[in-house]
Amino acid sequence: MDSEDGVSKAEEFVYRISTANEWEELQKNGSVFGGELDKSSGFIHLSNLHQVQATLQNFFLNTKVDLYLLQIDAKKTLVKNLK
């Protein structure tokens, strides 16, 4: 079902898988530029809810650190067309 602005409930939020270190940096500084993949590509990588499991399996399968799943209100981002 769509909300009043035509955005489906599934698209209202995007998700960021972050390490504990990234989360601590965000809490301390108010911003973070992600992990090595983000830095090397120049993008902050986000997932739709249905992509989270595949993202975990493809990029974090052998991760030995704590991970956080951050839920981000897509309407509050500066980017109008998230891809």
PyMOL commands that set and color helices and strands:
alter all, ss='L'
color gray80, all
select helices_A, chain A and resi 9-11+20-29+36-41+49-59+74-76
alter helices_A, ss='H'
color red, helices_A
select strands_A, chain A and resi 13-19+67-73
alter strands_A, ss='S'
color yellow, strands_A
deselect
rebuild
show_as cartoon
